[in-house]
Amino acid sequence: MAAAVFYTDFSDYQQHNYIPAQPANQIYNIDMRLWGAEFQLSRRLSEKLSGYISYTYLDWDADSHPMDTEDTHYLFQTLPQHQGVISLNYRLWEDGLVSLNGKYFGSRLSKREDRMSSVFILDVGAEHTFWLPHDTSFTVRGWVNNVTNQDYQLRYGYDMPGTTAGISGTINF
């Protein structure tokens, strides 16, 4: 088990504001704070099954400034306050592994204060290691990310890809 608590105090953070109906913007310095906690529990559940679960909590605040407007956007408001990961790895065959990973991102405000919905993303993968002469190994990995083809954004205005797949190889010598 691992746990961490953190607090960061930003002095003179450069805040960037757009001026509504104007082809201009304004930049000024403010003080901001970011804090939170992280927890992770890793376990070998059997000879073949292992995994971990983690959770992150984030929060923040900022000093107000006379130049703030109703369109003021803070970068930290787009960070999810709650995030979680669950990962399971299973040795289905000798030198082979299959994995199942789920990632949760909580709801949060967008740049225009629209609510970005929470989302759960599911990824699967498999790998096999081939042992070669002279302590050399070659590992082939394949994966499918966002198996359920979720429509989501981690940053407002930037759609994340739907279902994607890949394959890679790594040689160690």
N, CA and C atoms as an extended XYZ file, in Angstrom:
519
Properties=species:S:1:pos:R:3:atomname:S:1:resname:S:1:resid:I:1 pbc="F F F"
N         0.845       -1.181        0.000 N   MET     1
C         0.000        0.000        0.000 CA  MET     1
C         0.886        1.238        0.000 C   MET     1
N         0.486        2.237       -0.717 N   ALA     2
C         1.208        3.506       -0.774 CA  ALA     2
C         0.192        4.644       -0.648 C   ALA     2
N         0.613        5.710       -0.020 N   ALA     3
C        -0.244        6.885        0.132 CA  ALA     3
C         0.620        8.135        0.100 C   ALA     3
N         0.063        9.202       -0.407 N   ALA     4
C         0.772       10.482       -0.460 CA  ALA     4
C        -0.242       11.609       -0.292 C   ALA     4
N         0.160       12.624        0.413 N   VAL     5
C        -0.623       13.844        0.568 CA  VAL     5
C         0.248       14.972        0.032 C   VAL     5
N        -0.350       15.887       -0.728 N   PHE     6
C         0.461       16.958       -1.306 CA  PHE     6
C        -0.261       18.298       -1.230 C   PHE     6
N         0.546       19.346       -1.218 N   TYR     7
C         0.060       20.719       -1.207 CA  TYR     7
C         1.074       21.563       -1.974 C   TYR     7
N         0.609       22.335       -2.944 N   THR     8
C         1.492       23.210       -3.725 CA  THR     8
C         0.914       24.609       -3.691 C   THR     8
N         1.759       25.575       -3.373 N   ASP     9
C         1.363       26.976       -3.311 CA  ASP     9
C         2.085       27.712       -4.436 C   ASP     9
N         1.327       28.229       -5.400 N   PHE    10
C         1.892       28.937       -6.541 CA  PHE    10
C         1.818       30.436       -6.271 C   PHE    10
N         2.948       31.095       -6.267 N   SER    11
C         2.982       32.556       -6.179 CA  SER    11
C         3.165       33.112       -7.582 C   SER    11
N         2.443       34.153       -7.885 N   ASP    12
C         2.545       34.802       -9.192 CA  ASP    12
C         2.269       33.854      -10.353 C   ASP    12
N         1.238       33.034      -10.197 N   TYR    13
C         0.767       32.193      -11.286 CA  TYR    13
C         0.200       33.109      -12.365 C   TYR    13
N         0.608       32.918      -13.606 N   GLN    14
C         0.136       33.798      -14.675 CA  GLN    14
C        -1.234       33.334      -15.153 C   GLN    14
N        -2.223       34.140      -14.826 N   GLN    15
C        -3.608       33.872      -15.215 CA  GLN    15
C        -3.874       34.543      -16.550 C   GLN    15
N        -4.485       33.815      -17.466 N   HIS    16
C        -4.753       34.291      -18.818 CA  HIS    16
C        -6.253       34.371      -19.010 C   HIS    16
N        -6.786       35.540      -19.276 N   ASN    17
C        -8.224       35.729      -19.487 CA  ASN    17
C        -8.483       36.289      -20.867 C   ASN    17
N        -9.529       35.770      -21.511 N   TYR    18
C        -9.997       36.358      -22.759 CA  TYR    18
C       -10.985       37.455      -22.415 C   TYR    18
N       -10.987       38.524      -23.185 N   ILE    19
C       -11.935       39.607      -22.988 CA  ILE    19
C       -13.094       39.362      -23.950 C   ILE    19
N       -14.310       39.190      -23.429 N   PRO    20
C       -15.458       38.868      -24.294 CA  PRO    20
C       -15.664       39.913      -25.388 C   PRO    20
N       -15.990       39.432      -26.598 N   ALA    21
C       -16.297       40.277      -27.757 CA  ALA    21
C       -15.146       41.191      -28.139 C   ALA    21
N       -13.936       40.843      -27.749 N   GLN    22
C       -12.755       41.639      -28.096 CA  GLN    22
C       -11.689       40.696      -28.663 C   GLN    22
N       -10.914       41.142      -29.635 N   PRO    23
C        -9.820       40.299      -30.136 CA  PRO    23
C        -8.577       40.476      -29.258 C   PRO    23
N        -8.771       40.370      -27.958 N   ALA    24
C        -7.657       40.617      -27.038 CA  ALA    24
C        -7.797       39.709      -25.821 C   ALA    24
N        -6.773       39.726      -25.013 N   ASN    25
C        -6.815       38.991      -23.750 CA  ASN    25
C        -5.972       39.740      -22.741 C   ASN    25
N        -6.021       39.262      -21.512 N   GLN    26
C        -5.264       39.900      -20.436 CA  GLN    26
C        -4.541       38.831      -19.636 C   GLN    26
N        -3.360       39.182      -19.170 N   ILE    27
C        -2.562       38.275      -18.351 CA  ILE    27
C        -2.168       39.027      -17.088 C   ILE    27
N        -2.346       38.367      -15.952 N   TYR    28
C        -1.974       38.966      -14.680 CA  TYR    28
C        -1.539       37.857      -13.731 C   TYR    28
N        -0.882       38.228      -12.658 N   ASN    29
C        -0.373       37.253      -11.686 CA  ASN    29
C        -1.320       37.132      -10.499 C   ASN    29
N        -1.557       35.877      -10.092 N   ILE    30
C        -2.364       35.608       -8.905 CA  ILE    30
C        -1.674       34.510       -8.106 C   ILE    30
N        -2.148       34.286       -6.905 N   ASP    31
C        -1.664       33.178       -6.084 CA  ASP    31
C        -2.702       32.063       -6.138 C   ASP    31
N        -2.215       30.813       -6.326 N   MET    32
C        -3.095       29.646       -6.410 CA  MET    32
C        -2.545       28.544       -5.525 C   MET    32
N        -3.437       27.638       -5.150 N   ARG    33
C        -3.046       26.484       -4.347 CA  ARG    33
C        -3.683       25.229       -4.921 C   ARG    33
N        -2.927       24.141       -4.895 N   LEU    34
C        -3.395       22.839       -5.347 CA  LEU    34
C        -3.032       21.835       -4.266 C   LEU    34
N        -3.999       20.993       -3.872 N   TRP    35
C        -3.719       19.997       -2.847 CA  TRP    35
C        -4.509       18.728       -3.121 C   TRP    35
N        -4.114       17.665       -2.453 N   GLY    36
C        -4.839       16.419       -2.633 CA  GLY    36
C        -4.162       15.253       -1.953 C   GLY    36
N        -4.628       14.067       -2.313 N   ALA    37
C        -4.097       12.825       -1.749 CA  ALA    37
C        -4.181       11.725       -2.797 C   ALA    37
N        -3.242       10.793       -2.707 N   GLU    38
C        -3.223        9.635       -3.594 CA  GLU    38
C        -3.072        8.376       -2.757 C   GLU    38
N        -3.777        7.335       -3.159 N   PHE    39
C        -3.706        6.043       -2.476 CA  PHE    39
C        -3.573        4.939       -3.514 C   PHE    39
N        -2.757        3.937       -3.217 N   GLN    40
C        -2.627        2.794       -4.118 CA  GLN    40
C        -2.452        1.529       -3.307 C   GLN    40
N        -3.159        0.500       -3.721 N   LEU    41
C        -3.055       -0.810       -3.092 CA  LEU    41
C        -2.730       -1.818       -4.185 C   LEU    41
N        -1.589       -2.499       -4.057 N   SER    42
C        -1.157       -3.525       -5.006 CA  SER    42
C        -1.188       -4.870       -4.307 C   SER    42
N        -1.632       -5.891       -5.018 N   ARG    43
C        -1.721       -7.225       -4.418 CA  ARG    43
C        -1.479       -8.298       -5.462 C   ARG    43
N        -0.794       -9.353       -5.021 N   ARG    44
C        -0.744      -10.602       -5.771 CA  ARG    44
C        -1.845      -11.451       -5.173 C   ARG    44
N        -2.878      -11.714       -5.948 N   LEU    45
C        -4.045      -12.417       -5.435 CA  LEU    45
C        -3.902      -13.931       -5.532 C   LEU    45
N        -3.053      -14.387       -6.445 N   SER    46
C        -2.755      -15.817       -6.581 CA  SER    46
C        -1.446      -15.938       -7.354 C   SER    46
N        -1.049      -17.159       -7.637 N   GLU    47
C         0.178      -17.381       -8.408 CA  GLU    47
C         0.104      -16.717       -9.783 C   GLU    47
N        -1.102      -16.648      -10.344 N   LYS    48
C        -1.269      -16.121      -11.698 CA  LYS    48
C        -1.912      -14.738      -11.768 C   LYS    48
N        -2.595      -14.302      -10.715 N   LEU    49
C        -3.382      -13.071      -10.757 CA  LEU    49
C        -2.798      -12.008       -9.831 C   LEU    49
N        -2.590      -10.825      -10.371 N   SER    50
C        -2.135       -9.687       -9.571 CA  SER    50
C        -2.854       -8.439      -10.066 C   SER    50
N        -2.767       -7.383       -9.288 N   GLY    51
C        -3.409       -6.150       -9.708 CA  GLY    51
C        -3.209       -5.030       -8.716 C   GLY    51
N        -3.770       -3.897       -9.050 N   TYR    52
C        -3.730       -2.752       -8.142 CA  TYR    52
C        -4.957       -1.884       -8.352 C   TYR    52
N        -5.226       -1.092       -7.339 N   ILE    53
C        -6.294       -0.106       -7.397 CA  ILE    53
C        -5.721        1.191       -6.848 C   ILE    53
N        -6.051        2.308       -7.485 N   SER    54
C        -5.544        3.599       -7.006 CA  SER    54
C        -6.657        4.638       -7.086 C   SER    54
N        -6.506        5.644       -6.255 N   TYR    55
C        -7.477        6.740       -6.197 CA  TYR    55
C        -6.714        8.037       -5.951 C   TYR    55
N        -7.103        9.098       -6.664 N   THR    56
C        -6.510       10.422       -6.476 CA  THR    56
C        -7.623       11.441       -6.253 C   THR    56
N        -7.442       12.261       -5.235 N   TYR    57
C        -8.342       13.375       -4.957 CA  TYR    57
C        -7.553       14.667       -5.157 C   TYR    57
N        -8.111       15.619       -5.923 N   LEU    58
C        -7.478       16.920       -6.164 CA  LEU    58
C        -8.448       18.040       -5.825 C   LEU    58
N        -7.929       19.127       -5.289 N   ASP    59
C        -8.731       20.327       -5.099 CA  ASP    59
C        -7.812       21.535       -5.239 C   ASP    59
N        -8.387       22.701       -5.410 N   TRP    60
C        -7.592       23.904       -5.642 CA  TRP    60
C        -8.403       25.134       -5.269 C   TRP    60
N        -7.709       26.239       -5.124 N   ASP    61
C        -8.367       27.537       -5.037 CA  ASP    61
C        -7.387       28.610       -5.511 C   ASP    61
N        -7.936       29.794       -5.781 N   ALA    62
C        -7.129       30.899       -6.306 CA  ALA    62
C        -7.615       32.201       -5.705 C   ALA    62
N        -6.684       33.124       -5.523 N   ASP    63
C        -7.055       34.457       -5.066 CA  ASP    63
C        -7.789       35.173       -6.195 C   ASP    63
N        -8.800       35.941       -5.844 N   SER    64
C        -9.511       36.712       -6.865 CA  SER    64
C        -8.650       37.903       -7.276 C   SER    64
N        -8.962       38.443       -8.420 N   HIS    65
C        -8.200       39.561       -8.966 CA  HIS    65
C        -9.188       40.550       -9.575 C   HIS    65
N        -8.919       41.854       -9.515 N   PRO    66
C        -9.863       42.840      -10.073 CA  PRO    66
C       -10.146       42.639      -11.563 C   PRO    66
N        -9.248       41.978      -12.289 N   MET    67
C        -9.464       41.777      -13.725 CA  MET    67
C       -10.263       40.512      -14.033 C   MET    67
N       -10.636       39.732      -13.022 N   ASP    68
C       -11.469       38.563      -13.254 CA  ASP    68
C       -12.803       38.996      -13.856 C   ASP    68
N       -13.316       38.208      -14.763 N   THR    69
C       -14.627       38.463      -15.369 CA  THR    69
C       -15.477       37.211      -15.202 C   THR    69
N       -16.711       37.267      -15.700 N   GLU    70
C       -17.555       36.078      -15.638 CA  GLU    70
C       -17.013       34.970      -16.548 C   GLU    70
N       -16.116       35.305      -17.468 N   ASP    71
C       -15.506       34.311      -18.357 CA  ASP    71
C       -14.132       33.858      -17.876 C   ASP    71
N       -13.749       34.230      -16.654 N   THR    72
C       -12.442       33.811      -16.140 CA  THR    72
C       -12.382       32.293      -16.078 C   THR    72
N       -11.311       31.765      -16.612 N   HIS    73
C       -11.097       30.312      -16.645 CA  HIS    73
C        -9.776       30.000      -15.944 C   HIS    73
N        -9.822       29.077      -15.016 N   TYR    74
C        -8.615       28.623      -14.336 CA  TYR    74
C        -8.256       27.233      -14.852 C   TYR    74
N        -7.012       27.024      -15.192 N   LEU    75
C        -6.561       25.741      -15.714 CA  LEU    75
C        -6.930       24.593      -14.781 C   LEU    75
N        -6.803       24.801      -13.475 N   PHE    76
C        -7.045       23.712      -12.532 CA  PHE    76
C        -8.508       23.269      -12.477 C   PHE    76
N        -9.452       24.120      -12.923 N   GLN    77
C       -10.850       23.717      -12.854 CA  GLN    77
C       -11.169       22.612      -13.850 C   GLN    77
N       -10.308       22.382      -14.847 N   THR    78
C       -10.543       21.310      -15.807 CA  THR    78
C        -9.967       19.978      -15.337 C   THR    78
N        -9.295       19.961      -14.179 N   LEU    79
C        -8.778       18.712      -13.628 CA  LEU    79
C        -9.887       17.997      -12.868 C   LEU    79
N       -10.037       16.697      -13.070 N   PRO    80
C       -11.064       15.981      -12.304 CA  PRO    80
C       -10.691       15.915      -10.828 C   PRO    80
N       -11.654       16.169       -9.971 N   GLN    81
C       -11.409       16.111       -8.535 CA  GLN    81
C       -11.203       14.670       -8.075 C   GLN    81
N       -11.838       13.732       -8.761 N   HIS    82
C       -11.724       12.313       -8.417 CA  HIS    82
C       -11.225       11.528       -9.631 C   HIS    82
N       -10.177       10.726       -9.424 N   GLN    83
C        -9.643        9.855      -10.463 CA  GLN    83
C        -9.356        8.492       -9.854 C   GLN    83
N        -9.551        7.465      -10.629 N   GLY    84
C        -9.268        6.131      -10.120 CA  GLY    84
C        -8.786        5.202      -11.225 C   GLY    84
N        -8.045        4.181      -10.828 N   VAL    85
C        -7.548        3.167      -11.764 CA  VAL    85
C        -7.688        1.811      -11.092 C   VAL    85
N        -8.118        0.831      -11.865 N   ILE    86
C        -8.089       -0.552      -11.404 CA  ILE    86
C        -7.412       -1.354      -12.511 C   ILE    86
N        -6.486       -2.214      -12.116 N   SER    87
C        -5.717       -2.981      -13.084 CA  SER    87
C        -5.588       -4.422      -12.619 C   SER    87
N        -5.858       -5.359      -13.519 N   LEU    88
C        -5.698       -6.781      -13.232 CA  LEU    88
C        -4.801       -7.398      -14.300 C   LEU    88
N        -3.844       -8.208      -13.869 N   ASN    89
C        -2.948       -8.932      -14.769 CA  ASN    89
C        -3.061      -10.414      -14.452 C   ASN    89
N        -3.222      -11.212      -15.509 N   TYR    90
C        -3.377      -12.651      -15.322 CA  TYR    90
C        -2.410      -13.389      -16.232 C   TYR    90
N        -1.611      -14.287      -15.634 N   ARG    91
C        -0.695      -15.141      -16.399 CA  ARG    91
C        -1.495      -16.321      -16.949 C   ARG    91
N        -1.983      -16.154      -18.150 N   LEU    92
C        -2.839      -17.158      -18.766 CA  LEU    92
C        -2.030      -18.353      -19.275 C   LEU    92
N        -0.772      -18.125      -19.628 N   TRP    93
C         0.140      -19.170      -20.087 CA  TRP    93
C         1.551      -18.798      -19.647 C   TRP    93
N         2.474      -19.738      -19.744 N   GLU    94
C         3.852      -19.473      -19.340 CA  GLU    94
C         4.444      -18.384      -20.233 C   GLU    94
N         5.063      -17.374      -19.611 N   ASP    95
C         5.672      -16.218      -20.292 CA  ASP    95
C         4.647      -15.347      -21.014 C   ASP    95
N         3.380      -15.508      -20.695 N   GLY    96
C         2.327      -14.702      -21.302 CA  GLY    96
C         1.460      -14.051      -20.247 C   GLY    96
N         0.873      -12.942      -20.601 N   LEU    97
C         0.103      -12.160      -19.644 CA  LEU    97
C        -1.048      -11.490      -20.380 C   LEU    97
N        -2.211      -11.463      -19.762 N   VAL    98
C        -3.322      -10.657      -20.262 CA  VAL    98
C        -3.646       -9.619      -19.188 C   VAL    98
N        -4.094       -8.466      -19.607 N   SER    99
C        -4.363       -7.400      -18.645 CA  SER    99
C        -5.692       -6.727      -18.957 C   SER    99
N        -6.309       -6.225      -17.904 N   LEU   100
C        -7.556       -5.488      -17.972 CA  LEU   100
C        -7.382       -4.253      -17.098 C   LEU   100
N        -7.578       -3.089      -17.684 N   ASN   101
C        -7.371       -1.831      -16.963 CA  ASN   101
C        -8.586       -0.931      -17.128 C   ASN   101
N        -9.042       -0.366      -16.034 N   GLY   102
C       -10.128        0.598      -16.061 CA  GLY   102
C        -9.664        1.902      -15.452 C   GLY   102
N       -10.024        3.029      -16.104 N   LYS   103
C        -9.653        4.355      -15.612 CA  LYS   103
C       -10.915        5.197      -15.467 C   LYS   103
N       -11.052        5.834      -14.311 N   TYR   104
C       -12.207        6.692      -14.036 CA  TYR   104
C       -11.730        8.131      -13.906 C   TYR   104
N       -12.410        9.045      -14.599 N   PHE   105
C       -12.156       10.478      -14.476 CA  PHE   105
C       -13.474       11.123      -14.072 C   PHE   105
N       -13.497       11.792      -12.923 N   GLY   106
C       -14.712       12.421      -12.435 CA  GLY   106
C       -15.117       13.629      -13.256 C   GLY   106
N       -16.338       14.071      -13.070 N   SER   107
C       -16.835       15.244      -13.788 CA  SER   107
C       -16.080       16.489      -13.334 C   SER   107
N       -16.085       17.506      -14.189 N   ARG   108
C       -15.380       18.743      -13.886 CA  ARG   108
C       -15.920       19.838      -14.797 C   ARG   108
N       -15.544       21.077      -14.497 N   LEU   109
C       -15.992       22.209      -15.302 CA  LEU   109
C       -15.062       22.403      -16.488 C   LEU   109
N       -15.633       22.868      -17.597 N   SER   110
C       -14.831       23.159      -18.781 CA  SER   110
C       -14.403       24.617      -18.751 C   SER   110
N       -13.717       25.012      -19.791 N   LYS   111
C       -13.269       26.400      -19.916 CA  LYS   111
C       -14.443       27.375      -19.904 C   LYS   111
N       -15.536       26.979      -20.453 N   ARG   112
C       -16.725       27.840      -20.488 CA  ARG   112
C       -17.729       27.466      -19.398 C   ARG   112
N       -17.255       26.772      -18.385 N   GLU   113
C       -18.043       26.345      -17.242 CA  GLU   113
C       -19.165       25.370      -17.607 C   GLU   113
N       -19.023       24.691      -18.746 N   ASP   114
C       -19.905       23.568      -19.051 CA  ASP   114
C       -19.418       22.392      -18.221 C   ASP   114
N       -20.330       21.542      -17.817 N   ARG   115
C       -19.962       20.370      -17.029 CA  ARG   115
C       -19.454       19.284      -17.972 C   ARG   115
N       -18.223       18.833      -17.764 N   MET   116
C       -17.681       17.693      -18.504 CA  MET   116
C       -18.035       16.454      -17.703 C   MET   116
N       -18.694       15.501      -18.334 N   SER   117
C       -19.189       14.317      -17.644 CA  SER   117
C       -18.063       13.414      -17.169 C   SER   117
N       -18.360       12.651      -16.117 N   SER   118
C       -17.402       11.638      -15.673 CA  SER   118
C       -17.393       10.521      -16.711 C   SER   118
N       -16.295        9.765      -16.736 N   VAL   119
C       -16.145        8.709      -17.736 CA  VAL   119
C       -15.321        7.564      -17.154 C   VAL   119
N       -15.639        6.352      -17.596 N   PHE   120
C       -14.873        5.168      -17.230 CA  PHE   120
C       -14.375        4.541      -18.531 C   PHE   120
N       -13.063        4.404      -18.663 N   ILE   121
C       -12.431        3.886      -19.873 CA  ILE   121
C       -11.873        2.499      -19.584 C   ILE   121
N       -12.133        1.558      -20.468 N   LEU   122
C       -11.676        0.185      -20.301 CA  LEU   122
C       -10.661       -0.163      -21.385 C   LEU   122
N        -9.501       -0.680      -20.969 N   ASP   123
C        -8.431       -1.100      -21.879 CA  ASP   123
C        -8.109       -2.567      -21.621 C   ASP   123
N        -7.750       -3.309      -22.673 N   VAL   124
C        -7.321       -4.702      -22.537 CA  VAL   124
C        -6.015       -4.887      -23.305 C   VAL   124
N        -5.247       -5.884      -22.901 N   GLY   125
C        -3.990       -6.149      -23.588 CA  GLY   125
C        -3.478       -7.544      -23.313 C   GLY   125
N        -2.476       -7.931      -24.076 N   ALA   126
C        -1.824       -9.230      -23.887 CA  ALA   126
C        -0.373       -9.090      -24.313 C   ALA   126
N         0.481       -9.915      -23.724 N   GLU   127
C         1.886       -9.912      -24.120 CA  GLU   127
C         2.464      -11.315      -23.952 C   GLU   127
N         3.515      -11.560      -24.714 N   HIS   128
C         4.242      -12.827      -24.594 CA  HIS   128
C         5.734      -12.530      -24.745 C   HIS   128
N         6.548      -13.164      -23.886 N   THR   129
C         7.996      -12.994      -23.934 CA  THR   129
C         8.633      -14.261      -24.485 C   THR   129
N         9.463      -14.079      -25.501 N   PHE   130
C        10.244      -15.168      -26.082 CA  PHE   130
C        11.662      -15.056      -25.543 C   PHE   130
N        12.194      -16.142      -25.017 N   TRP   131
C        13.547      -16.140      -24.451 CA  TRP   131
C        14.512      -16.637      -25.514 C   TRP   131
N        15.507      -15.817      -25.809 N   LEU   132
C        16.489      -16.101      -26.844 CA  LEU   132
C        17.841      -16.394      -26.209 C   LEU   132
N        18.816      -16.894      -26.973 N   PRO   133
C        20.145      -17.174      -26.412 CA  PRO   133
C        20.817      -15.923      -25.843 C   PRO   133
N        21.763      -16.141      -24.960 N   HIS   134
C        22.605      -15.076      -24.374 CA  HIS   134
C        21.794      -14.080      -23.546 C   HIS   134
N        20.873      -14.573      -22.739 N   ASP   135
C        20.051      -13.727      -21.859 CA  ASP   135
C        19.325      -12.617      -22.614 C   ASP   135
N        18.889      -12.909      -23.784 N   THR   136
C        18.147      -11.956      -24.603 CA  THR   136
C        16.677      -12.372      -24.619 C   THR   136
N        15.802      -11.385      -24.581 N   SER   137
C        14.367      -11.672      -24.655 CA  SER   137
C        13.709      -10.732      -25.664 C   SER   137
N        12.620      -11.203      -26.236 N   PHE   138
C        11.816      -10.417      -27.168 CA  PHE   138
C        10.368      -10.503      -26.692 C   PHE   138
N         9.778       -9.346      -26.378 N   THR   139
C         8.402       -9.296      -25.883 CA  THR   139
C         7.505       -8.641      -26.926 C   THR   139
N         6.423       -9.330      -27.241 N   VAL   140
C         5.413       -8.808      -28.159 CA  VAL   140
C         4.200       -8.427      -27.322 C   VAL   140
N         3.701       -7.206      -27.529 N   ARG   141
C         2.527       -6.713      -26.800 CA  ARG   141
C         1.457       -6.272      -27.795 C   ARG   141
N         0.229       -6.557      -27.468 N   GLY   142
C        -0.905       -6.060      -28.237 CA  GLY   142
C        -1.929       -5.485      -27.270 C   GLY   142
N        -2.658       -4.470      -27.698 N   TRP   143
C        -3.632       -3.846      -26.808 CA  TRP   143
C        -4.783       -3.238      -27.596 C   TRP   143
N        -5.891       -3.074      -26.901 N   VAL   144
C        -7.048       -2.344      -27.403 CA  VAL   144
C        -7.435       -1.364      -26.298 C   VAL   144
N        -7.399       -0.087      -26.612 N   ASN   145
C        -7.751        0.955      -25.643 CA  ASN   145
C        -9.147        1.498      -25.937 C   ASN   145
N        -9.827        1.902      -24.890 N   ASN   146
C       -11.191        2.427      -24.973 CA  ASN   146
C       -12.096        1.404      -25.673 C   ASN   146
N       -12.105        0.223      -25.121 N   VAL   147
C       -12.827       -0.910      -25.705 CA  VAL   147
C       -14.298       -0.587      -25.932 C   VAL   147
N       -14.916        0.148      -25.045 N   THR   148
C       -16.345        0.455      -25.157 CA  THR   148
C       -16.620        1.696      -26.015 C   THR   148
N       -15.573        2.236      -26.632 N   ASN   149
C       -15.690        3.357      -27.576 CA  ASN   149
C       -16.386        4.573      -26.959 C   ASN   149
N       -15.978        4.947      -25.758 N   GLN   150
C       -16.560        6.098      -25.059 CA  GLN   150
C       -16.213        7.404      -25.776 C   GLN   150
N       -17.180        8.307      -25.887 N   ASP   151
C       -16.923        9.673      -26.344 CA  ASP   151
C       -16.581       10.488      -25.106 C   ASP   151
N       -15.379       11.049      -25.063 N   TYR   152
C       -14.996       11.827      -23.887 CA  TYR   152
C       -13.872       12.790      -24.229 C   TYR   152
N       -13.654       13.725      -23.316 N   GLN   153
C       -12.579       14.694      -23.428 CA  GLN   153
C       -11.862       14.768      -22.088 C   GLN   153
N       -10.544       14.733      -22.107 N   LEU   154
C        -9.780       15.001      -20.891 CA  LEU   154
C        -9.504       16.488      -20.773 C   LEU   154
N        -9.402       17.182      -21.907 N   ARG   155
C        -9.287       18.635      -21.973 CA  ARG   155
C       -10.435       19.130      -22.829 C   ARG   155
N       -11.103       20.165      -22.366 N   TYR   156
C       -12.278       20.683      -23.045 CA  TYR   156
C       -11.944       21.049      -24.496 C   TYR   156
N       -12.784       20.582      -25.412 N   GLY   157
C       -12.607       20.904      -26.821 CA  GLY   157
C       -11.726       19.935      -27.587 C   GLY   157
N       -11.140       18.962      -26.902 N   TYR   158
C       -10.241       18.011      -27.548 CA  TYR   158
C       -10.762       16.593      -27.321 C   TYR   158
N       -11.430       16.058      -28.330 N   ASP   159
C       -11.975       14.704      -28.224 CA  ASP   159
C       -10.848       13.687      -28.148 C   ASP   159
N       -11.016       12.723      -27.264 N   MET   160
C       -10.072       11.613      -27.182 CA  MET   160
C       -10.477       10.575      -28.225 C   MET   160
N        -9.523        9.759      -28.664 N   PRO   161
C        -9.868        8.778      -29.699 CA  PRO   161
C       -10.844        7.731      -29.197 C   PRO   161
N       -11.583        7.166      -30.127 N   GLY   162
C       -12.459        6.046      -29.801 CA  GLY   162
C       -11.604        4.804      -29.585 C   GLY   162
N       -12.122        3.663      -29.922 N   THR   163
C       -11.383        2.422      -29.764 CA  THR   163
C       -10.144        2.447      -30.640 C   THR   163
N        -8.994        2.167      -30.055 N   THR   164
C        -7.734        2.088      -30.785 CA  THR   164
C        -7.027        0.797      -30.419 C   THR   164
N        -6.206        0.318      -31.327 N   ALA   165
C        -5.472       -0.921      -31.091 CA  ALA   165
C        -4.029       -0.739      -31.534 C   ALA   165
N        -3.148       -1.533      -30.967 N   GLY   166
C        -1.755       -1.443      -31.349 CA  GLY   166
C        -1.002       -2.714      -31.017 C   GLY   166
N         0.195       -2.799      -31.555 N   ILE   167
C         1.083       -3.916      -31.292 CA  ILE   167
C         2.503       -3.358      -31.241 C   ILE   167
N         3.310       -3.902      -30.362 N   SER   168
C         4.692       -3.451      -30.257 CA  SER   168
C         5.596       -4.632      -29.923 C   SER   168
N         6.862       -4.452      -30.150 N   GLY   169
C         7.852       -5.450      -29.797 CA  GLY   169
C         9.032       -4.793      -29.116 C   GLY   169
N         9.585       -5.469      -28.119 N   THR   170
C        10.727       -4.949      -27.371 CA  THR   170
C        11.760       -6.050      -27.233 C   THR   170
N        13.003       -5.705      -27.543 N   ILE   171
C        14.081       -6.672      -27.354 CA  ILE   171
C        14.989       -6.181      -26.231 C   ILE   171
N        15.301       -7.073      -25.314 N   ASN   172
C        16.204       -6.775      -24.197 CA  ASN   172
C        17.422       -7.681      -24.309 C   ASN   172
N        18.591       -7.090      -24.243 N   PHE   173
C        19.824       -7.878      -24.321 CA  PHE   173
C        20.857       -7.353      -23.369 C   PHE   173
